[in-house]
Amino acid sequence: MNSGPLITGPMGTVGPTTTSAERLAELIGADTLHAPMYASLASGIQGLVRDGRLGVGVRLPAERELAAALGVSRVTVSAAYGRLREAGWADARQGSGTWTQLPATSGVVAAWVPGGERDGTLDLSYAAPPGPPEVADAYAQALTELPRHLGGHGYTPLGLLALRTRIADRYTARGLPTTPEQVLVTCGAGGAVSAALRAVLDAGDRLVVEHPVWPNALDVARELRARLVPVSRDLDSGSGFVTAVHRAARQTSARALYVVPDFSNPTGATLSEGDRRSLVISMQQQEVTVVADEALADLALDDQESLTPLAAHGRPGTVLSAGSLSKAVWAGVRIGWLRAEPDVIARTAAAASRDHGALSLVDQLAACALLDVLDVVVARRRVQLRAQRDALVAALGEHLPEWGVTVPPGGQSLWCRLPAGVSSSVLVDTAEQLGLRLATGSRFGAGHAFDDMLRLPFTAPVPDLLRAVELLVAASSACAGRSPSTPRRHLV
């Protein structure tokens, strides 16, 4: 039975078909429960299903066992399970207990992708900006160029040569000489990261990951049955992170490292040029393959100098580099790429073609047009994100001054420390009831971690961000035991 990622250390795992009372109690956190206890418990379980930490179709522990693990009465657990069944988040099966499920109208897909749109809900559960006008122009141009490709079969297993050439040229301009043969076009950065991890990991291999970490990397590790070795990283880690990765890789005989060198999601942490060199040399010496997720590399917001790709500091094959247009341009353009040595590209292309055949030729033609104007798009995007970041930081400082907010030098989100005693899971559930959808902090952790943190993307327009702070003020009041009330004044 596939029971999810194997996490080195005391954090444990959650399986896809059953979960123990002790594990569920750890995920919920007994100290986060509040009156009425049954409603708080139901909310906690619902939140775990919503953000993917507890799968759909998982059998919940027996009432008596969970009550003992949480230190509550069996009546409380029974009432919580009943509330989940009434709301459609669980189902009782004759003779086999209570199982998790999704309500038909939840808009949740129980994976790290946005849920469906809902009227009146401000969705900041993902970090993705609106599309610029160049996207429509690019697709119009793609359609004008499509007829000259119709005489062929339309399959491009490696990706359109014109697109791979443009991607290779951008790497070369950044200080990493690259040929089209070293580029594989993928379905977004997620496709590139997945392809890279599949190329280097076997079941049971140890994978060092920055912590907190982009959730999709955890999902791929779950599928591959990798053993996760989390290494703490934040804005102030600097060379300390490199030292910790070196030690973790050496002590665990790790096979690979997953890292976001530029403006890590969610912390915004960036590796300096010196730290990049030290990290790659360290991994090279230990024969650890680095998977570098560089999807956010273009989003420096404070006029910093551009840094070289991680792969520029190591021997060929030491680093596999993933990138995409989804962060700098628009998530609706599902074009990403993997930069690696030709033998790795050939292997991953063969595996990818078995999964999905080939990518849309129209999308690839549009990506060519977008890469031709990418510098213009990125320059405007940086101005927008900088203004939105600063507005969100100012609003949080004024209206939620007890929150710990560190300003990142780039990227798309703030990683906020919540006040003592405030649970991210409870806050997110409360905020959604008020019309604000967010991701829990623990979605970015391996195991039960970061329930005291919250990611706030600043990819939405300023009025929406100010409205989000307004709703967070109300949600925070409700979580503190007070009834949510209409804010005293609007922030817009």
Phi and psi in degrees as a GROMACS rama.xvg file:
@    title "Ramachandran Plot"
@    xaxis  label "Phi"
@    yaxis  label "Psi"
@TYPE xy
-75.4559  117.359  ASN-2
-111.559  20.8729  SER-3
91.7701  -172.856  GLY-4
-68.5624  143.774  PRO-5
-92.0064  116.114  LEU-6
-104.761  119.782  ILE-7
-64.693  127.86  THR-8
114.394  -164.52  GLY-9
-90.5125  9.37674  PRO-10
-81.4589  -27.5382  MET-11
80.691  -172.723  GLY-12
-137.881  162.053  THR-13
-117.436  124.955  VAL-14
-86.1811  163.228  GLY-15
-80.5161  -11.6483  PRO-16
-120.332  -17.5997  THR-17
-156.517  157.631  THR-18
-143.663  143.462  THR-19
-78.7181  160.159  SER-20
-62.8804  -39.8876  ALA-21
-64.8389  -42.0907  GLU-22
-67.5803  -42.8253  ARG-23
-65.8046  -39.2403  LEU-24
-62.8846  -37.2018  ALA-25
-65.5217  -43.1273  GLU-26
-65.4758  -40.5982  LEU-27
-73.3639  -45.7183  ILE-28
82.9751  102.505  GLY-29
-58.3791  -30.5861  ALA-30
-75.2742  -6.23091  ASP-31
-92.1537  -9.93221  THR-32
-75.6327  144.33  LEU-33
-146.61  166.364  HIS-34
-69.7547  142.511  ALA-35
-71.7273  131.671  PRO-36
-60.6108  -41.166  MET-37
-65.7504  -37.674  TYR-38
-69.2365  -39.0982  ALA-39
-65.1526  -41.0148  SER-40
-65.1066  -44.4795  LEU-41
-61.0764  -40.8881  ALA-42
-62.7572  -39.9399  SER-43
-64.5046  -44.0622  GLY-44
-65.7817  -41.6967  ILE-45
-59.0654  -42.5011  GLN-46
-63.0763  -37.4746  GLY-47
-64.2838  -39.3368  LEU-48
-70.4926  -39.955  VAL-49
-61.6665  -42.9192  ARG-50
-96.0592  7.94337  ASP-51
91.8105  -3.00657  GLY-52
-73.7084  -22.3366  ARG-53
-123.721  117.276  LEU-54
-70.5807  164.666  GLY-55
-77.348  137.491  VAL-56
84.5742  18.2709  GLY-57
-91.0286  133.645  VAL-58
-79.3265  126.161  ARG-59
-78.003  154.762  LEU-60
-62.7774  158.643  PRO-61
-58.8599  147.501  ALA-62
-56.9287  -45.313  GLU-63
-63.9962  -39.9408  ARG-64
-67.2549  -43.5457  GLU-65
-69.0718  -36.3168  LEU-66
-60.1114  -42.6093  ALA-67
-67.0902  -40.5966  ALA-68
-66.9467  -32.5804  ALA-69
-93.3144  -14.3239  LEU-70
73.5942  34.6199  GLY-71
-123.387  175.918  VAL-72
-80.5448  156.844  SER-73
-63.5155  -33.1938  ARG-74
-60.3932  -38.8079  VAL-75
-61.7461  -46.8736  THR-76
-65.5039  -42.415  VAL-77
-59.6107  -42.9636  SER-78
-67.3899  -36.5378  ALA-79
-65.2245  -45.4072  ALA-80
-61.1817  -40.4011  TYR-81
-61.8169  -41.0863  GLY-82
-63.658  -41.2149  ARG-83
-63.2965  -40.5983  LEU-84
-65.8977  -41.721  ARG-85
-62.9213  -34.9947  GLU-86
-86.504  -3.90424  ALA-87
88.654  8.38088  GLY-88
-91.993  -3.06088  TRP-89
-152.215  162.776  ALA-90
-142.501  135.773  ASP-91
-92.8506  127.477  ALA-92
-110.559  130.059  ARG-93
-54.2299  119.304  GLN-94
78.2221  0.725092  GLY-95
-132.712  11.801  SER-96
89.5997  -158.02  GLY-97
-110.693  133.699  THR-98
-123.365  145.791  TRP-99
-75.3783  150.933  THR-100
-155.818  174.915  GLN-101
-107.699  134.827  LEU-102
-62.2381  146.351  PRO-103
-61.7525  -27.0366  ALA-104
-107.781  18.0766  THR-105
-73.2548  -26.711  SER-106
71.2461  10.0797  GLY-107
-104.564  140.092  VAL-108
-109.177  0.651374  VAL-109
54.9763  42.1948  ALA-110
-154.81  169.456  ALA-111
-83.5995  64.2238  TRP-112
-138.806  156.489  VAL-113
-62.2645  147.891  PRO-114
-78.6932  -179.687  GLY-115
-68.9429  155.996  GLY-116
-69.9883  141.631  GLU-117
-134.523  134.432  ARG-118
-59.2665  133.9  ASP-119
82.5713  -3.10816  GLY-120
-100.441  128.373  THR-121
-90.2736  113.744  LEU-122
-101.168  106.82  ASP-123
-118.71  30.0345  LEU-124
-78.6236  -10.2287  SER-125
-134.344  159.7  TYR-126
-108.897  98.2241  ALA-127
-154.411  123.361  ALA-128
-79.9228  162.492  PRO-129
-67.2535  158.161  PRO-130
-76.9166  141.203  GLY-131
-80.1059  164.218  PRO-132
-62.3483  -23.1171  PRO-133
-62.1717  -21.951  GLU-134
-64.5076  -48.3672  VAL-135
-62.4339  -40.7983  ALA-136
-62.2683  -40.2539  ASP-137
-64.8822  -40.6541  ALA-138
-72.1395  -32.6855  TYR-139
-63.4228  -41.9995  ALA-140
-65.5454  -39.0199  GLN-141
-60.9848  -39.6859  ALA-142
-68.2684  -31.3721  LEU-143
-71.208  -27.4501  THR-144
-90.661  -14.0285  GLU-145
-60.8637  -41.4931  LEU-146
-53.532  -33.0618  PRO-147
-75.4387  -7.50025  ARG-148
-100.937  -7.6473  HIS-149
-71.4781  -15.8271  LEU-150
-75.0408  -14.513  GLY-151
-95.236  -176.48  GLY-152
-80.7388  -17.8566  HIS-153
89.6476  -5.49957  GLY-154
-87.9868  133.715  TYR-155
-133.824  80.9715  THR-156
-56.2596  -37.7644  PRO-157
-88.8895  -18.8606  LEU-158
113.737  156.18  GLY-159
-58.1882  131.692  LEU-160
-58.9481  -39.4387  LEU-161
-62.4911  -35.035  ALA-162
-73.539  -44.6245  LEU-163
-62.7009  -34.0418  ARG-164
-65.5719  -42.8477  THR-165
-64.3489  -42.3206  ARG-166
-63.9897  -44.0528  ILE-167
-61.4717  -39.6049  ALA-168
-63.9717  -35.4581  ASP-169
-69.5044  -39.3607  ARG-170
-62.0749  -43.4402  TYR-171
-61.1926  -41.8403  THR-172
-64.7635  -26.7427  ALA-173
-87.647  3.25133  ARG-174
102.956  11.1868  GLY-175
-125.286  92.6851  LEU-176
-53.1509  128.197  PRO-177
-143.773  142.119  THR-178
-110.73  161.102  THR-179
-58.1786  -28.3507  PRO-180
-66.8729  -14.5269  GLU-181
-97.4931  11.5089  GLN-182
-124.706  132.169  VAL-183
-118.762  126.048  LEU-184
-81.6309  133.757  VAL-185
-129.011  174.39  THR-186
-83.9246  88.6836  CYS-187
70.3843  175.985  GLY-188
-65.3714  -31.5083  ALA-189
-60.381  -40.4656  GLY-190
-64.5384  -37.0739  GLY-191
-69.0565  -45.3515  ALA-192
-63.2121  -43.5118  VAL-193
-61.2767  -44.6546  SER-194
-62.4816  -41.0837  ALA-195
-65.5385  -46.3453  ALA-196
-65.2517  -38.2084  LEU-197
-66.7705  -28.6019  ARG-198
-73.3206  -25.0964  ALA-199
-115.783  -13.017  VAL-200
-112.335  142.049  LEU-201
-115.439  163.877  ASP-202
-55.3483  131.57  ALA-203
91.5959  -13.0647  GLY-204
-65.4825  148.95  ASP-205
-90.8318  132.126  ARG-206
-119.891  115.711  LEU-207
-77.4776  131.534  VAL-208
-130.499  142.694  VAL-209
-63.9966  152.49  GLU-210
-143.127  113.064  HIS-211
-69.5387  166.615  PRO-212
-143.21  153.092  VAL-213
-58.4367  124.423  TRP-214
-59.0407  -33.7214  PRO-215
-63.6352  -29.5521  ASN-216
-64.4781  -38.2152  ALA-217
-64.7873  -38.2642  LEU-218
-64.6382  -40.6058  ASP-219
-64.769  -41.8819  VAL-220
-60.4164  -36.5755  ALA-221
-61.1239  -45.366  ARG-222
-65.7828  -36.0847  GLU-223
-85.3409  -5.82175  LEU-224
61.3207  38.2124  ARG-225
-79.2089  153.729  ALA-226
-93.6448  117.432  ARG-227
-84.1837  137.806  LEU-228
-122.033  91.4057  VAL-229
-74.9273  137.544  PRO-230
-125.193  123.92  VAL-231
-61.3469  137.113  SER-232
-146.515  132.684  ARG-233
-144.753  -172.652  ASP-234
-62.1135  -26.3109  LEU-235
-100.431  7.06317  ASP-236
-64.8458  -49.4546  SER-237
55.0579  -135.49  GLY-238
-67.8027  -19.2137  SER-239
-61.5435  -34.6113  GLY-240
-65.5038  -43.6425  PHE-241
-60.8693  -43.6109  VAL-242
-62.3554  -42.3556  THR-243
-67.2885  -37.8767  ALA-244
-65.0144  -43.2322  VAL-245
-57.0623  -47.2168  HIS-246
-65.5236  -43.7385  ARG-247
-64.5812  -42.2701  ALA-248
-65.3296  -39.6127  ALA-249
-68.5496  -42.929  ARG-250
-73.3489  -24.6446  GLN-251
-108.7  -1.62234  THR-252
53.7547  49.4323  SER-253
-63.9041  151.227  ALA-254
-93.5812  -32.1302  ARG-255
-151.598  163.418  ALA-256
-128.463  132.431  LEU-257
-107.257  126.049  TYR-258
-148.424  147.197  VAL-259
-108.14  101.522  VAL-260
-68.7673  -29.0514  PRO-261
-116.332  114.88  ASP-262
55.6149  58.7602  PHE-263
-52.7913  141.873  SER-264
-94.3544  113.093  ASN-265
-107.545  -2.65848  PRO-266
-80.8985  -25.3097  THR-267
83.3066  6.01039  GLY-268
-67.4006  144.24  ALA-269
-132.505  140.751  THR-270
-86.3112  131.394  LEU-271
-69.7535  169.283  SER-272
-59.3358  -43.1225  GLU-273
-65.3916  -40.5449  GLY-274
-66.9264  -35.2803  ASP-275
-60.6773  -46.9657  ARG-276
-62.1492  -46.0795  ARG-277
-63.6652  -41.0721  SER-278
-64.0673  -48.7407  LEU-279
-65.1957  -41.8258  VAL-280
-62.1812  -41.8293  ILE-281
-61.0288  -47.5485  SER-282
-67.5172  -35.734  MET-283
-62.6354  -42.9215  GLN-284
-63.6105  -32.4856  GLN-285
-95.1906  3.95958  GLN-286
59.0185  41.0218  GLU-287
-102.09  123.311  VAL-288
-79.2811  132.313  THR-289
-98.2137  127.272  VAL-290
-103.152  107.467  VAL-291
-100.222  114.342  ALA-292
-89.7732  105.602  ASP-293
-110.237  28.1555  GLU-294
-64.0594  -23.2442  ALA-295
-103.035  9.12463  LEU-296
-60.633  -27.2905  ALA-297
-83.8005  -3.81998  ASP-298
-102.042  46.3332  LEU-299
-72.9054  132.168  ALA-300
-111.567  -7.52429  LEU-301
-118.544  33.4499  ASP-302
60.6144  33.1838  ASP-303
-73.6239  158.106  GLN-304
-72.2141  145.217  GLU-305
-67.1033  136.504  SER-306
-98.3849  153.491  LEU-307
-74.9811  152.737  THR-308
-59.8646  150.658  PRO-309
-57.1095  -37.8271  LEU-310
-65.4843  -16.0835  ALA-311
-69.4359  -13.3808  ALA-312
-101.503  2.68709  HIS-313
-133.773  174.121  GLY-314
-65.5872  155.752  ARG-315
-54.8653  133.185  PRO-316
94.4369  -12.6329  GLY-317
-70.3305  -36.99  THR-318
-123.709  131.364  VAL-319
-104.622  125.065  LEU-320
-108.66  130.537  SER-321
-113.23  141.49  ALA-322
-148.996  174.093  GLY-323
-167.443  173.186  SER-324
-97.159  -3.09163  LEU-325
-70.2302  -32.0596  SER-326
-85.9927  -46.0973  LYS-327
-76.4854  -28.1423  ALA-328
-110.85  -77.5803  VAL-329
-165.34  138.095  TRP-330
-66.2122  -21.9973  ALA-331
-70.8652  -14.9336  GLY-332
-91.3116  97.3514  VAL-333
-86.7622  60.2795  ARG-334
-121.347  120.953  ILE-335
-132.258  -174.741  GLY-336
-157.518  155.322  TRP-337
-118.237  129.391  LEU-338
-109.176  118.507  ARG-339
-156.046  -177.024  ALA-340
-74.2495  152.343  GLU-341
-54.1388  -35.2104  PRO-342
-67.4344  -37.8075  ASP-343
-68.0956  -41.7036  VAL-344
-58.8843  -43.1893  ILE-345
-62.0912  -44.21  ALA-346
-65.3607  -45.9335  ARG-347
-69.9232  -33.2083  THR-348
-64.1157  -40.5847  ALA-349
-63.0088  -43.1077  ALA-350
-67.1163  -41.1466  ALA-351
-65.2795  -39.1704  ALA-352
-65.6407  -30.5089  SER-353
-68.4875  -31.036  ARG-354
-77.0532  -46.823  ASP-355
-134.626  10.0574  HIS-356
77.8679  -89.1587  GLY-357
-157.768  159.258  ALA-358
-79.6969  158.621  LEU-359
-58.8831  130.489  SER-360
-68.6283  -35.5761  LEU-361
-62.5985  -43.7871  VAL-362
-61.6841  -39.0673  ASP-363
-69.7036  -38.2728  GLN-364
-63.8728  -39.5659  LEU-365
-65.1986  -38.5901  ALA-366
-62.7453  -37.074  ALA-367
-57.9371  -46.7805  CYS-368
-64.5022  -37.8397  ALA-369
-69.2979  -38.2432  LEU-370
-64.6991  -28.9094  LEU-371
-67.7235  -24.8034  ASP-372
-118.647  15.8986  VAL-373
-61.0624  -38.7037  LEU-374
-61.1296  -38.0534  ASP-375
-67.2495  -45.444  VAL-376
-61.9065  -44.225  VAL-377
-65.5219  -40.8667  VAL-378
-60.1932  -43.1136  ALA-379
-70.0483  -38.4585  ARG-380
-61.9918  -40.2083  ARG-381
-61.762  -40.7175  ARG-382
-62.5701  -44.2167  VAL-383
-63.7005  -48.7816  GLN-384
-65.0368  -36.9787  LEU-385
-62.8832  -45.0996  ARG-386
-64.4104  -40.7061  ALA-387
-69.685  -40.62  GLN-388
-59.5313  -48.7207  ARG-389
-65.2192  -36.6585  ASP-390
-66.6735  -41.2655  ALA-391
-67.3116  -42.6462  LEU-392
-60.9585  -43.5167  VAL-393
-63.7887  -42.778  ALA-394
-66.4719  -40.2016  ALA-395
-65.1949  -40.6618  LEU-396
-62.7011  -35.0083  GLY-397
-80.1001  -41.5654  GLU-398
-105.509  -19.3674  HIS-399
-134.507  60.7272  LEU-400
-65.1232  -18.1814  PRO-401
-78.692  -8.54634  GLU-402
-78.708  143.174  TRP-403
-89.333  110.855  GLY-404
-123.466  120.598  VAL-405
-109.616  133.356  THR-406
-83.9765  118.541  VAL-407
-78.9427  152.401  PRO-408
-79.1393  -3.43928  PRO-409
-176.344  -169.363  GLY-410
89.8953  -150.098  GLY-411
-138.292  6.69035  GLN-412
-152.286  159.043  SER-413
-101.776  144.152  LEU-414
-112.959  103.778  TRP-415
-103.338  136.288  CYS-416
-91.1192  125.591  ARG-417
-80.9902  157.57  LEU-418
-61.0328  156.403  PRO-419
-54.8251  133.92  ALA-420
87.6237  -6.21276  GLY-421
-94.0414  124.96  VAL-422
-93.0183  128.866  SER-423
-59.1276  -41.7214  SER-424
-61.0962  -45.5907  SER-425
-67.3677  -41.4859  VAL-426
-62.9071  -43.4333  LEU-427
-63.8256  -42.9461  VAL-428
-63.6271  -41.4237  ASP-429
-66.5478  -42.3225  THR-430
-62.2357  -37.4758  ALA-431
-65.7862  -35.4152  GLU-432
-64.1999  -24.8446  GLN-433
-92.1781  -4.88793  LEU-434
108.301  16.7973  GLY-435
-126.184  119.761  LEU-436
-100.711  128.206  ARG-437
-135.245  168.62  LEU-438
-99.5495  140.601  ALA-439
-68.9666  151.465  THR-440
-61.2827  -34.5333  GLY-441
-70.1139  -12.6502  SER-442
-65.408  -19.2607  ARG-443
-97.7562  9.87259  PHE-444
-117.386  154.718  GLY-445
-90.9005  109.413  ALA-446
87.4135  -162.086  GLY-447
-85.861  90.2612  HIS-448
-143.986  155.214  ALA-449
68.9187  25.9674  PHE-450
-73.5982  -6.45828  ASP-451
-100.837  12.3534  ASP-452
-124.03  159.829  MET-453
-146.475  131.019  LEU-454
-90.8208  130.53  ARG-455
-122.13  104.783  LEU-456
-68.5549  145.667  PRO-457
-112.682  38.0033  PHE-458
-88.2013  -12.0255  THR-459
-86.9509  161.445  ALA-460
-58.9589  154.832  PRO-461
-54.6527  -45.2708  VAL-462
-57.5839  -37.467  PRO-463
-68.4809  -37.4082  ASP-464
-66.3066  -39.7127  LEU-465
-67.5801  -36.2387  LEU-466
-64.8667  -37.3301  ARG-467
-62.3228  -42.0091  ALA-468
-63.7946  -39.7791  VAL-469
-57.4249  -44.5464  GLU-470
-71.1502  -33.1385  LEU-471
-67.1495  -35.645  LEU-472
-60.1916  -46.2947  VAL-473
-65.4072  -41.4895  ALA-474
-65.5936  -39.9438  ALA-475
-62.8581  -39.6519  SER-476
-63.1659  -41.482  SER-477
-65.8176  -39.4763  ALA-478
-68.1058  -24.5981  CYS-479
-83.3018  5.35381  ALA-480
98.1716  1.57744  GLY-481
-100.863  151.988  ARG-482
-69.088  136.147  SER-483
-62.6395  135.233  PRO-484
-128.755  163.309  SER-485
-66.2879  129.301  THR-486
-55.3013  152.021  PRO-487
-62.9297  -32.7967  ARG-488
-152.419  154.875  ARG-489
-76.2687  151.495  HIS-490
-92.5082  -6.49913  LEU-491
